Amino acid sequence: MASVSDRPVAAIILAAGKGTRMKSDTHKVLHPIGGRPMLMHLLASLDELNPQRRVVVVGDKADQLQAALSGSDVQLAVQDPQLGTGHAVLQAEDGLAGFAGVALILFGDVPLVRADTMARLVAAVNAGAAIAVLGFRPPNPGAYGRVIADAGDRILKMVEAKDATPGELAVPLCNAGLMAVDATRLFALLKRVGNDNAAGEYYLPDIVMLANADGDVCRVLEAGTDEVLGVNSRGELAEAEALFQSLRRTELMAGGVTMIAPETVFLSFDTRIGRDSLVEPNVVFGPGVTLGDGVTIRAFSHLEGADVAGGCEVGPYARLRPGTVLGEDAKIGNFVETKKAVLGPGAKANHLTYLGDATIGAKANIGAGTITCNYDGFGKYPTAIGEGAFIGSNSALVAPVTIGDGAIVAAGSVVTQDVAADALALGRAPQVSKTGWAARFRAAALARKGK
């Protein structure tokens, strides 16, 4: 085959398995790793190759995949009945009609394969291979299919473990399943595959043997075991999560983030943390969190959907829910919860506070125990607190309400009306002291007890 460069890429992603070992009502490839479904991890890596077409082959729970991929350019092809991996790829023929580039075959339950590995497979086909197969060397080859290759990485034979001889089972190089194939030949090869094997299925690797028989060259490239981990059970899902977390922690620390106990910090696929930031132990980052430079996240905090500017401090034991925005040098202290709350630069809520549907001006100080009463059982309402305002401890701000710039709310107040700028709001009952009442009460109580 002549060398061809820069041909377009198409992807066929196999996701037709029933995933019975997951014991779940959710499609296997929609189970999340780092807050994003496995399939979406794979599609994100694939996007770096700018594929011209993407086809996902589905079977069981196809409606879930259709909903998950709604609005994208991904095509769905249905495999029914399910007669093996070769038969599954064949279902993508209509989706790749007229396509003359390189077809990349991936698996939806192998989510951690990197874009550069996909690119290496494509490059091998562009360099002249009819098929490029991804291999790996697991510590326990077990039931993996084997790849028999010469010293130059040319594949001599591929065989499933069920059909392998003892000598072939001794080969440590295994088939990860991923392939790149010259798309002009892929479907013709698949239609020649038979099912005369121990499982009675149409095996995708058989196209390598057919291409070899045609005089073509097929090559094997290797990847690390972690990269090609397949997820078929909850245990393997946990393994993949652990691998993902380790990789993301390493990336962030390499970028200038300090983690005191990195193994206790859990990240999402889109977590962004600026340099010189510090993350203490037992912190969880849900999806949608961005931290600026020099941010400190104290222990046992949980953040999701939050944008935190440089110099801020959060926690310990803080919860930032979606819609939280912290301006520079703002501070959220222990046992503070925020939701759709925007704090201006230098604003502080140091402890024991709930701020929901609130806008807090620069350098405002929110005292301990302050609550924005934003929900009346039917709707949510906003609270606005001006710049430099001071909210005394144990105050309840009943929304909708506005506290003006520089205003002070006295401790223990229930505020139901707007407070003008620089005003003092007192929203509590007047204190009454009754001289000698406590002594008389105790004496009467003791007398009753004596009787």
N, C-alpha and C positions, 0 to 999 in steps of 0.2 A: 504494500500500500504506500502511495506517495505521502510525504509529510504535508500536513495541512495545518495552518496556524489561524488563530483567531476565528474559528468557526463558532456559530452561536451554540448556546447550551440550553438544553431542556432537562427538566427533572421529572422523574417518576418516583413517587413516594408511596411505598406499600404500607397500608394501614387497614387491611381487611380482616386481620385476625380477631377472634372473639374475645381474647384477653380474659379467659375464664379464671386464670390463676390470680387475677387482681381482685376477684370477688366484689365487683362494683357495678353499679348502674351507670357509671360514667365510662365513656369510651376510653380505652387504655391510653391512647396518645393524647388525651385531653387532661390527664392527671398532671398537676403542676410540679415544676422544679424551679425553685427560686421565684415562685409567684407567677410563672408563665407556663402554659401547657407545653408538654414535650414537643408536640408538633410545631408549635410556634417558635421554639428554640431552633429547630431544624430549618424552618423556613427563613428565619432571620440570618442564619449562617449562609444559607443558599443565596439569599439576596445579594451578598457580596460578589457573587459571580454574575449578577445581572442576567438571570435566565430569561430566555425568550418565552418559554412556556413552562407551566407547572401543572402536573396532574397527580392527584391523590387517588389511589385505588382503595375503595372502601368496601365493606361488607356489612358486618353487624353494626348496629347503631349509626347507620349512615346519616340519619336526620340530625344527630348531634354534630357531626363534622360539617354538614351543610350549614348549620346555624353558626358554627364557630368560624367558618370561612366566608360567611356572607359579606358581600361588598368587596372581596378580593378578586384577583384575576385567576385564582386557582380553580382548575377544572376538577370535577369529580368523575371517576369511572367506577362502576359497580362490578365486583366479582361475586357471582352467584351462579352455580355453587363454587366453593373454594377448593381448588384442585392442585394447590401448590404454588410456589413462588414464580415459576415460569408462566403458569397460567395467569397469575395475578398481573404480571407485567404486560402480558398480551392484551389485557383489557384497556390499556392506555393507547392502543393503536389509533383509534379515532382522534384522540386528543393531540397526537403527534403527526397527524396526516400532513404530508407535504414537507415535513421538517427534515432538513438534510445536515444538521450539525452533529453534536455529541450529546447522547442521552445519558444522563447521570441517574443511576438507580439507587435510591436511598430507602431507609426503613424508618417509619414514624416513631418506633419505639427504641431507636438508637439516636438519642437527641443531642449527644455531646460532641459529635464529629465536627471538626473545625472546618472553616471555609478554605484554609490553605491545603487541607488534606483533599477536599473535593477538587480543588484546583489542580493538585498533582495528578489525580486520576484523569481529569480532562486533558491535561498537558500530555500525558502518556499516549492517549488516543490521537491527539493532534500531531504527535511525533511519529506516528505510524502504526501503533498497536491497534488491532481490531477491537480488542477488549482489554481493559485494565481492571484488575481485581484488587480489592483492598484485603490484605492479610494481616494477621497479628499472631502473637505467640503467648497464649494464656498459660498460667502456671499449671492448670489442669485441663488439657485439651478435651477430655471427655467426649461428649457427643457432637462437638463441632466438626464440620466437614474439613477435610485436609486439602492443602494445596501442595502439589508435587511440582517443584520448579528446578531448573538447572542453575548453574552458578551465575548466569547472567540475568536471572529473574524472569526467564521465559517459562511460562507454565507448560508443563508436560501433561499433567493430569489433575483434575479435581474430582474428589470422591466424597460422598456423604459417609459419615461414620458407620451408619448401618450397613453400608455396602463395601466398606474398606477391608482390606486384608490386614493381618497382624502387622506386617511390615509397613503398610501405609498408615496405620494407626500410630506407629512409632514416630511419624514425622511431626515435629512441633509446630509447623506453620499451618495456621488454620484460616478458614474463609470467614471474614467478617460480614459478608453478604453484599457489601456495597460494590458497585461497578460503574465504569464508564464504558459506553459502547458506541461504535459508529452507528448513528441512527438509521442510516440508509440500509443497514443490514440487520438491525435488531429484530424486527418482527418476522422477517423471513427465517432467521435462525430459530426463533421461538416456535414457529409453526412446524419445525422439524423435530422438536423435542418429543420424546416418547415417555411413557410412564412405567417402563419395565424395570421396576426397582422394588426394594423391600416395602416402601410405603405406598406404592401405586400412585405417586404424585408426579407432576411435571416440574422437574427441578430447574431453576434458573441457571445454576452452574453448568448444566449440560451444554449450554450454548458455547462454552469455551471449548469443549471437546469437538463440537461440530465445526467451529471456526478453525481449530487446529487441523482437522481432517481436510478442510478446504485449502490448507497451506498458509493460512494467516498466522500472524504472531500475536499471542496474548501474553500479557505481562502482569506480574504481581508486585504491588507496592505495599509497604508495611506501615502500620500505625501502632501506637501504644495501646495496651489493653484497656486502660481507662477510657480512652476516646471512643471505643467501639462497644462500650457496655450496653447490652440490651436490657430493657426493662419489661419484665413479664410478671412480676409479683410485687407486693408491697415492700418486701425486703430489698429487692433490687431497686425499687423506687427510692428507698432510703439510701442505698449505696450511691445512686446517681446524684441525689441531693447533697450528700456529703462531699462527693467529688466536685460538684458545682461550687459549693460553698468554699471549699479549699482553694479552688482556682480564683474565685472573686476576691477572697481575702488577700491572697498573694498579690493580685493585680493592684489592689488599693494600697497595700502597704508599700509596694514598689513605687507607687505614685506619691508617697509622702504622708500617708495616714498612719498614725500610731494606734495599734490595738494592744491593750495590755494582756488580754487573754483571747486571742483571735478565735480559738476553737469554740468560744461561747457567744460569738457575734454571728447573727444570721442576717444575710443580705438577700435582696431581690435582684432580679435580672437587670433592673434599670437603676439601681442605687448609685448615686454619684456623690462622692465625698471629696472636698477640696484638700489641698496639701496643708500640712501642719495642724490638721484636725486630730482630736483625741477621742477614741471610743473606748469607754470602760467596759468591764465584763457584763455579760448577760443583757445585751442590747439586741432588739429585733427591728430590722428595717423591712417594712412591708413595701409593696410596689409604690412608685411615684415619689420617692424621697430624693431631694437634692440638698446637699450641704455645701456652703461656701468654705473659704479658707479659714483656718484657725477656729473651728467650731469645737466645742467640748460637749460630748454626750455622756452623761453620767450613767452609772450602772442601773440595770433593771428598767430601762426606758423602752417604749414601743412607739415607733414612728411609722406613719403611713400617709401617703399623699401630701407630704409637707415640703415646703420650700423654706430653707433656713439659711439666712445670709451669714456672711463672715462675722466671726467674733462672738457668736451667740453661745449661750450655755443652756443645756437642757437636762433636767433631772437632778438627782436620781429619782427613780420611780415616777417618771412623767409619761403621759400618753398624748401624742400629737396625732390627731385624726385627720382625714382628708379635708383639704381646704385651708389648712393652717399655713400661714405665711409669717415668718419672723424677720423683721428688719435687722439691720446691723446692730450687734451688741445687745440685742434683746435677751431676756432671761426668763426661762420657764423652770420653776423649781420643783421640789419634791411633791408628789401627789397632786399635780396639776394636770387637768385634762382640757384640751382645746379641740374645737371642731368648727371649721369654717370661720376661723378667727385670724384676723390680720393685726399683728402687733408692729407698731412703728419702731424706728431705731431707738434703742435704749429703754424700751418699755419693759416692765418687770411684773411678773406674777410669781412670787417666790414659793408659795406653798398652799396646798389644800384649797384649790380653786377650780371651778368649771367655767370656761369661757366658750360659749357656743353662739354662732351667728353674730360675731362681735367684731367691731373695728376699734382698736385701741391706739391712741395717738402716741407720738414720740415721747419718751421719758415719763409716761404715765406709770403710776405705781398702784398695783392691785393688791390689796391686803388679803391676809389669810382668811379662808372661808368664804370668799366672795363667789356668788353664783349669778350668772346671767340666766334669768328665768325665760328661756326662749321658746318654750313649747306650752301651749294651752290644751293639749290633747287633740287638737285638730290642725293647727298650723304652726309654722316657725316664724319668729319675729326677730328683728335686729336690735342690737344694742350698740350705740356709738359712744365712745369715751374719748374726750378731747386730749390734746397734747398737754402734758404736765399735770393732768388731773390726779387726784389722790382718792382712792376708794378704801375706806376704813374696813377693818376686819369684820367678818361675819355679816356682810351686807348682801342683800338680795336686790338685784336690778331687774325689775319686771318689764320685759320688752313688750312693745317697742318703746324705747326710751333713749334719750340723748343726754349725756353729761358733758357740759361745755369745757373748753380749754381752761386749765388751771383751777377747776372746781374741786371742792372737797366734799366727800360723802362721809358723814360721821359713822363710826363703827356701830354695827348692829342695826343699821338703817334698812328699811324696806322702801325702795325708791320706785314710785309708780308714775311720776311726772318728770318731764324734762327739767334739768338743772342748768341754770344759766352759767356762762363763763365766770370764773372767779367767785362763784357763790358757794355758800355752805349749805348742804342739805342735811336736815335732821329728820329722819323718818322712823322714829321710835316713840313709844309711850313715855311720858315724863316719869322720872323716878320719884317714888314716895317712900320716906323713911318714917316708921312709927316707933317712937322711943319706948323701950322696955317690952315691946311685944314678944320678942324671942324668949325672954326670961319667963314671962307669963305662960307662954305656950309650953315650954319644957316642964314647968311646975304642974300644969294641968295634966299633961301627958303622964308624968310620973305618978300623980294621984290616981289616975284611972288604972294604971298598971298595978298599983298597990292593992286596989280593991279586987 
